[in-house]
Amino acid sequence: MNFEKMEKEVKIQVQKWVGEAQELIQKTPQTQIYAAFAVVIFTVLLLIFIKLFKRASSNTILLTGLSGSGKTILFHQLRDGSSHLGTVTSMEPNEGTFVLHAEMNKKGKIKPVHIIDVPGHYRLRTKLDEFLPQAAGVVFVIDAVEFLPNCRAASEYLYEILTGANVVKKKIPLLILCNKVDKVTAHTKEFIRKQLEKEIDKLRASRTAVSEADVTNEFTLGTPGAAFTFSQCHNKLVIGESSGLTGEIDQLEDFVRNIVKP
């Protein structure tokens, strides 16, 4: 009985509030109602804009590429200015937010960069998909010394990135970084560029022949009827050189700072 009485009292109170609200609306001039509605719409749009702006101003740069290309050494060079003489293949992402070592002595406020070194082992590459939504830029590292034996594998991995939904829709800038150029046997970036374009052109032809059901998460790459070149990519793409062991990473640092402003 007490519960039924309480329920009845609540219903009466709710009906009273509804009646008072209706009476208030009737007494309120329409101009005030429209103004209140406009404020609500403006607030919602402002929140959406802020969310989009925060996403656009991401400070995350991804280092990716095949195993053994030197990504982890480059990560340490960016953070510490040292190679750490690391040669062990990373099985977990190296991640950190820091001011680039080259800028440690600069005066004024400098925006930190969030760097993620994504493992290159083929079984762990799915981790890249976890980080791409937050990426402002991607660095695809290539071993310039052992390039030819790995050309096909590198081209396939690069093709997957360039046709991925996140990269295409957000037009994420990408740097193809030819690493280990301090070695005498290293290939030039121009040679590497031409070979990658040839391999990707072959991949594009074979993937186009596959039914649409098998390429659901890919976008078309290149211009139909023309040989593929990186200039046809949806996003901005540049090619640079580096040497992780000797600390020659100026082009990598420039790429990072062109995206993540100080």
QUIFEN-V410734 format. One record per backbone hydrogen bond with DSSP energy under -0.5 kcal/mol. NH is the residue of the N-H (numbers start at 0). CO is the residue of the C=O. If there is no record, write none. Layout:
# QUIFEN-V410734
nh;co
NH;CO
NH;CO
This chain:
# QUIFEN-V410734
nh;co
4;0
5;1
6;2
7;3
8;4
9;5
10;6
11;7
12;8
13;9
14;10
15;11
16;12
17;13
18;14
19;15
20;16
21;17
22;18
23;19
24;20
25;21
26;22
27;23
31;28
32;28
33;29
34;30
35;31
36;32
37;33
38;34
39;35
40;36
41;37
42;38
43;39
44;40
45;41
46;42
47;43
48;44
49;45
50;46
51;47
52;48
53;49
54;50
55;51
56;52
57;54
59;133
60;113
61;136
62;115
63;61
63;138
65;140
66;119
68;65
73;69
74;70
75;71
76;72
77;73
78;74
79;75
80;75
80;76
81;75
85;82
93;116
94;92
95;114
97;95
97;112
100;77
102;99
103;100
105;102
110;261
112;97
113;58
114;95
114;112
115;60
116;93
117;62
117;115
123;120
124;120
124;121
126;123
127;124
128;124
128;125
129;125
129;126
130;126
130;127
131;127
132;128
133;130
134;131
135;59
136;59
137;172
138;61
139;137
139;174
140;63
140;138
141;176
143;141
143;178
149;145
149;146
150;146
150;147
153;149
154;150
155;151
156;152
157;153
158;154
159;155
160;156
161;157
162;158
163;160
164;216
167;163
168;164
169;165
170;166
171;166
172;135
173;235
174;137
175;173
175;237
176;139
176;174
177;175
177;239
178;141
178;176
180;241
182;179
185;182
186;143
191;187
192;188
193;189
194;190
195;191
196;192
197;193
198;194
199;195
200;196
201;197
202;198
203;199
204;200
205;201
206;202
207;203
208;204
209;205
209;206
213;210
214;211
217;214
218;162
221;231
225;222
231;228
232;229
237;173
239;175
241;177
242;247
246;242
247;242
248;246
252;248
253;249
254;250
255;251
256;252
257;253
258;254
258;255
259;255
260;258
